[in-house]
Amino acid sequence: MTSIGERLQALHTRIHDAEIRAGRLPGSVQLLAVSKAHTADSIRAAFSAGQIRFGENYLQEALDKQLALQDLPIEWHFIGPIQSNKTQPIAHHFDWVHSVDRIKIAQRLAVARGDQLSPLNVCLQLNVSAEASKSGVDADGLIELATLVSHLPQLRLRGIMAIPAPTKDEAQQRAQFHRVRESFEQLKDKGFALDTLSMGMSDDFPAAIAEGANIIRVGSAIFGARPSVANTVNQH
Ligand SMILES: *Cc1c(COP(=O)(O)O)cnc(C)c1O
């Protein structure tokens, strides 16, 4: 069996190759290790191999693992759907939230974060393929949401996250990521100071890197297949 450390090393080589092919600077793409449905011990193994950013989708599962790993200086990213009654612990226990898709959630995160902690880094989740996911703001509503979020001082608007419909066709992958990139550039043209384009997973990250991703969120290529229940993206 291949170890987590070996898979991480192989992944870094593939990320490097994709950066070079895309004419991008080596090291310009950050790896977020998506550890949902995997154990605290697996996270510890990845951390020992140099990985410091981890993404989780389910609050209670994440809190349990955070408790078991509190000796490690991990940077925690929340990437799952957000229920409004969970905003308080999410705002307190994560450094980043990638899945903000409506103003009510943003406002609740801001109030919960308060003024004592540093601003919570947030990405707006863009719905690029309505058939793949019910989560995410439509391209039409993106500027309005960005405007409202940017007026909340407890949040720091960093960029956009998207989960396009899975497809094996690389041209289709790129077309979807390209649309996300266009929305990202549009926001920047409107004056939003954004630096984060969070897109690409185990099966499509090279296409995402070709289209400008600078955070890719990779789970199974690091930790192996997920056990049954949490095996789908975005389930509630
Ligand atoms: C599970 C998940 C990932 C990682 O998916 P893999 O296919 O295992 O790489 C990335 N982003 C989100 C939002 C996820 O839910």
The ligand as an SDF file (V2000), in Angstrom:
LIG
                    3D

 15 15  0  0  0  0  0  0  0  0999 V2000
  -14.6730   16.1440   -1.1580 C   0  0  0  0  0  0  0  0  0  0  0  0
  -14.3740   17.4850   -1.7040 C   0  0  0  0  0  0  0  0  0  0  0  0
  -13.1730   17.7480   -2.3860 C   0  0  0  0  0  0  0  0  0  0  0  0
  -12.1110   16.6880   -2.6760 C   0  0  0  0  0  0  0  0  0  0  0  0
  -12.6020   15.7230   -3.5350 O   0  0  0  0  0  0  0  0  0  0  0  0
  -11.6100   14.5550   -4.1030 P   0  0  0  0  0  0  0  0  0  0  0  0
  -12.2970   14.1120   -5.3250 O   0  0  0  0  0  0  0  0  0  0  0  0
  -11.5300   13.5310   -3.0390 O   0  0  0  0  0  0  0  0  0  0  0  0
  -10.3020   15.1910   -4.3710 O   0  0  0  0  0  0  0  0  0  0  0  0
  -12.9400   19.0450   -2.8090 C   0  0  0  0  0  0  0  0  0  0  0  0
  -13.8240   20.0370   -2.5910 N   0  0  0  0  0  0  0  0  0  0  0  0
  -14.9890   19.8260   -1.9540 C   0  0  0  0  0  0  0  0  0  0  0  0
  -15.9210   20.9600   -1.7460 C   0  0  0  0  0  0  0  0  0  0  0  0
  -15.3020   18.5470   -1.4950 C   0  0  0  0  0  0  0  0  0  0  0  0
  -16.4680   18.3480   -0.8740 O   0  0  0  0  0  0  0  0  0  0  0  0
  1  2  1  0
  2  3  1  0
  2 14  2  0
  3  4  1  0
  3 10  2  0
  4  5  1  0
  5  6  1  0
  6  7  2  0
  6  8  1  0
  6  9  1  0
 10 11  1  0
 11 12  2  0
 12 13  1  0
 12 14  1  0
 14 15  1  0
M  END
$$$$
